[in-house]
């Protein structure tokens, strides 16, 4: 085998402060392991058994209202919450404390079979507004030090309900990824005298090969240091610590970027593309984080239409990622597809 074919190198991830091995020559190696089949279920507009559809009863016994847009409610199975019990002290060297916080669910649409990629940019603006409001409201609570909004999409990432929805975790701790990124941004500002994310944006603009979407306010790109195949960053160009600081034009631009990226995902293999999408925002512990630059990331689990990116020895055991694809090739593939959703009739959605 010619190992020189395809990008083969290590790239520094400046936000995670770690090396990523790019080994694109491994993408088409012989594979006899497990594969996944793209699910094309006949999902209805409304499912009477779905606990997220309008008017239906949830496991708590509460009934959803007949909502027509975005709907937010307290999670019936929260990972953190005010009812968490007081734990028993384990003794040194271990520590414990209450799983305090608030967990909520955001239904993006009343239509059971809808996805972000199929929603209009105008509707996605309402989803963005819900993220902004939840971050502002929950982050203002004294017991909340961080608000994590995210969407898990697709059965292969563990989602059992296809109804379009995301979640909000407002916690008494700062999630590690944000903690690491914050430290990286602060250290870069001290050492270089410039903002790290601004330099990342400039580097992506200078190269240009990995950019998927750009307007006056927002840029979306496959990062130079991507850990997953088809990983994408969406970044407001203006530095804000929390997305609620964006003005109306910037929020509309962010919604347009989300639409553009998710449509290209679906069009890549003409299937509903799975991913984990977290919003990275500064802590809400009362301190000022003017040097933090909020951003959104997409982490797709597939590296080919039927092949998962497995987290194994390097990732779980070693703590560093091995990417079997070239970020430049992934971006090229996403840039090459139609900007209109493949399920759209007449080219509008």
C-alpha positions in Angstrom: 0.0 0.0 0.0 1.2 3.5 -0.8 0.9 5.2 2.6 1.8 8.6 1.0 -1.6 8.8 -0.6 -3.8 11.0 1.5 -2.9 13.5 4.2 -0.9 11.9 7.0 0.3 14.2 9.7 -0.4 15.6 13.2 -2.3 18.8 13.6 -2.5 20.9 16.7 -6.0 21.6 18.1 -5.7 25.0 19.6 -9.0 25.0 21.4 -8.5 21.6 23.1 -4.7 21.9 23.4 -4.0 18.5 22.0 -2.7 16.8 18.9 -5.0 15.2 16.3 -3.5 12.5 14.0 -4.8 13.0 10.5 -4.4 9.6 8.8 -6.5 9.9 5.6 -4.8 7.1 3.9 -6.7 4.8 6.3 -10.1 5.9 5.2 -10.5 3.1 2.6 -8.6 0.4 4.4 -10.3 -3.1 4.3 -13.2 -3.3 6.7 -14.9 -6.4 8.0 -16.4 -4.9 11.1 -19.8 -3.7 11.9 -21.6 -1.4 9.5 -24.8 0.7 9.9 -27.7 1.0 7.5 -29.2 4.4 6.8 -32.7 4.4 8.3 -35.4 5.8 6.1 -38.4 5.2 8.3 -41.9 6.3 7.4 -42.1 8.9 10.0 -45.5 10.6 10.3 -46.3 14.3 10.7 -47.8 13.4 14.1 -47.3 10.4 16.3 -49.9 9.8 19.0 -47.4 7.8 21.0 -44.7 10.5 20.9 -44.2 12.3 24.2 -42.9 15.3 22.4 -45.7 15.9 19.9 -48.3 18.6 20.6 -51.2 17.6 22.9 -49.6 14.3 23.9 -49.1 13.2 27.5 -45.5 12.8 28.8 -44.2 10.2 31.2 -44.7 12.7 34.0 -48.4 12.9 33.3 -48.2 16.5 32.1 -49.7 17.2 28.7 -47.9 19.1 26.0 -49.8 22.2 24.8 -50.9 22.4 21.2 -47.7 24.3 20.3 -47.1 25.5 16.8 -43.5 26.7 17.0 -40.7 26.0 19.5 -41.7 24.4 22.8 -39.5 24.2 26.0 -40.2 22.2 29.1 -38.4 20.8 32.1 -37.0 17.3 31.3 -39.0 14.5 32.9 -35.8 12.4 33.3 -33.3 15.1 34.3 -29.6 14.3 34.8 -29.4 17.3 37.2 -32.2 18.9 39.1 -33.5 20.5 42.3 -34.8 17.1 43.5 -31.4 15.4 43.5 -30.8 13.9 46.9 -27.9 14.7 49.2 -25.2 12.0 48.6 -23.3 10.2 51.3 -19.7 11.4 51.7 -17.4 8.6 50.2 -14.2 9.5 52.1 -10.8 10.6 50.8 -9.6 10.7 48.0 -13.1 10.8 46.6 -15.6 13.7 46.6 -19.3 14.0 45.9 -22.0 16.6 45.9 -25.6 17.0 44.9 -26.4 16.8 41.1 -27.8 20.3 41.3 -29.0 22.1 38.2 -31.8 22.3 35.7 -32.4 20.1 32.6 -34.8 21.1 29.9 -36.0 19.9 26.5 -36.4 22.2 23.4 -38.8 20.9 20.7 -37.8 22.6 17.5 -41.0 22.0 15.7 -44.5 20.4 16.2 -44.0 18.3 13.1 -42.8 14.9 14.2 -40.8 14.0 11.1 -39.1 17.4 10.7 -35.3 18.1 11.1 -33.3 21.3 11.3 -32.2 20.8 7.7 -35.8 20.8 6.6 -36.9 23.8 8.6 -36.8 27.3 7.1 -34.1 29.7 8.2 -36.9 31.8 9.7 -38.0 28.9 11.8 -34.5 28.1 12.8 -34.2 31.7 14.1 -36.9 30.8 16.7 -34.7 27.8 17.8 -31.7 30.2 18.1 -33.9 32.5 20.1 -34.8 29.7 22.5 -31.1 28.8 23.0 -30.4 32.5 23.7 -33.3 32.9 26.1 -32.6 29.7 28.0 -28.9 30.6 28.3 -29.8 34.0 29.6 -32.5 32.9 32.0 -30.8 29.9 33.5 -27.4 31.4 33.5 -28.7 34.2 35.7 -29.5 31.7 38.5 -27.0 31.8 41.4 -26.6 28.0 41.4 -25.9 27.7 37.7 -22.3 28.1 36.5 -22.7 26.9 33.0 -25.5 26.4 30.4 -24.9 23.7 27.7 -27.4 23.6 24.8 -27.1 20.7 22.4 -28.8 18.5 19.9 -28.2 14.7 19.5 -29.5 13.6 16.1 -29.9 10.1 14.8 -30.3 6.6 16.1 -26.5 5.9 15.8 -25.8 8.6 18.5 -28.4 7.0 20.8 -31.5 9.1 20.0 -34.7 6.9 20.3 -37.2 9.6 19.4 -37.0 11.2 15.9 -39.1 14.2 16.9 -36.9 17.3 16.3 -35.5 18.4 19.7 -32.5 19.4 21.7 -31.7 19.7 25.3 -30.4 22.3 27.9 -28.2 21.3 30.9 -27.8 24.2 33.4 -25.2 22.9 35.8 -23.3 23.8 39.0 -20.0 23.0 37.1 -18.4 24.1 33.8 -18.3 21.4 31.2 -14.7 20.3 30.5 -14.7 21.2 26.8 -15.6 24.8 27.5 -13.2 25.0 30.5 -10.4 23.8 28.2 -11.3 26.2 25.4 -11.6 29.1 27.8 -8.1 28.4 29.1 -6.7 28.1 25.6 -8.3 31.4 24.6 -7.0 33.2 27.7 -3.5 31.8 27.3 -3.4 32.7 23.6 -4.5 36.3 24.3 -1.7 36.6 26.9 1.0 35.2 24.7 0.1 36.5 21.3 -1.9 39.6 22.1 -4.7 38.5 19.8 -7.9 36.6 20.1 -7.6 32.9 19.3 -10.9 32.4 17.5 -10.3 35.5 15.4 -7.0 34.0 14.3 -8.7 30.7 13.5 -11.3 32.5 11.4 -8.5 34.4 9.6 -6.6 31.2 8.9 -9.7 29.5 7.5 -10.4 32.6 5.3 -6.9 32.7 4.0 -6.9 29.0 3.1 -10.6 29.1 2.0 -10.7 25.4 1.0 -12.6 24.3 4.1 -15.2 27.1 4.2 -18.8 25.9 3.7 -20.7 29.2 4.4 -19.8 32.8 5.0 -21.7 36.1 5.1 -21.1 39.4 6.9 -21.8 38.0 10.3 -21.1 34.2 10.4 -18.6 31.7 9.0 -18.9 27.9 8.9 -16.0 25.6 8.1 -14.5 22.1 8.5 -11.7 23.0 10.9 -8.0 22.4 10.0 -7.8 20.4 13.2 -11.0 18.3 12.8 -11.2 15.2 14.9 -14.3 13.7 13.2 -14.9 13.2 9.5 -17.2 16.1 8.3 -16.8 18.0 11.6 -18.0 21.6 11.2 -17.6 24.8 13.2 -20.2 27.6 13.0 -18.7 30.8 14.4 -20.2 34.3 14.8 -17.5 36.7 13.4 -18.1 39.2 16.3 -16.7 37.9 19.5 -19.4 37.3 22.1 -19.2 35.2 25.2 -22.8 34.0 24.9 -25.0 33.8 21.8 -27.7 35.9 23.4 -25.4 38.9 22.9 -25.9 38.6 19.1 -28.1 41.2 17.5 -31.0 40.4 15.3 -29.0 40.4 12.1 -26.3 38.2 13.6 -28.9 35.8 15.0 -30.6 35.5 11.6 -27.2 34.9 10.0 -26.4 32.2 12.5 -29.7 30.5 11.6 -28.8 30.7 7.9 -25.5 29.0 8.6 -27.1 26.2 10.5 -29.6 25.7 7.6 -26.7 25.7 5.1 -24.6 23.2 7.0 -27.4 20.7 7.9 -28.7 20.7 4.3 -25.2 19.9 3.0 -24.9 17.1 5.5 -28.2 15.5 4.4 -27.3 16.0 0.7 -23.8 14.4 1.1 -25.3 10.8 1.1 -28.9 11.7 0.7 -29.9 10.6 4.1 -30.8 12.3 7.4 -27.3 12.9 8.6 -26.6 12.1 12.3 -24.5 14.3 14.5 -24.0 15.8 18.0 -24.2 19.5 18.0 -23.2 21.4 21.2 -23.2 25.2 21.7 -19.9 26.4 23.3 -20.6 29.4 25.5 -18.8 31.0 28.4 -19.5 30.0 32.0 -22.3 31.8 33.8 -20.7 32.0 37.3 -20.8 35.7 37.5 -17.3 36.4 36.2 -16.5 38.4 33.1 -15.4 36.3 30.1 -14.8 39.0 27.5 -12.0 36.8 25.9 -14.3 33.9 25.2 -15.7 33.5 21.7 -18.9 31.5 21.5 -19.3 28.9 18.7 -21.2 25.9 17.6 -19.8 22.6 16.6 -21.1 19.5 14.7 -19.6 16.1 15.5 -20.9 13.5 13.0 -20.4 9.8 14.0 -20.1 8.6 10.3 -16.9 8.6 8.3 -18.6 6.8 5.4 -22.3 6.2 4.6 -22.3 2.9 6.5 -19.2 3.2 8.7 -19.0 4.7 12.2 -16.1 6.6 13.6 -15.3 4.3 16.6 -13.7 5.7 19.7 -11.1 3.1 20.6 -7.5 2.9 21.7 -6.2 6.3 20.7 -9.4 8.2 21.7 -10.5 6.4 24.8 -7.3 4.9 26.0 -4.9 7.6 24.9 -7.1 10.7 25.0 -6.1 11.9 21.5 -8.2 11.5 18.3 -7.2 9.8 15.1 -9.1 11.1 12.1 -9.3 8.8 9.1 -10.2 11.6 6.7 -8.6 14.7 5.4 -10.5 17.9 6.6 -9.8 19.4 3.1 -11.3 16.4 1.4 -14.3 16.4 3.7 -14.9 20.1 3.1 -14.6 19.6 -0.7 -17.3 16.8 -0.6 -19.6 19.0 1.4 -19.0 22.0 -0.8 -19.7 20.0 -3.9 -23.3 19.0 -3.0 -26.4 21.1 -3.9 -27.3 23.9 -1.4 -31.0 22.8 -1.7 -32.2 19.9 0.4 -32.5 16.7 -1.7 -36.0 16.1 -0.4 -37.1 19.5 -1.5 -39.6 19.7 -4.4 -38.9 22.7 -6.6 -35.8 23.7 -4.8 -37.4 25.5 -1.8 -37.9 24.6 1.8 
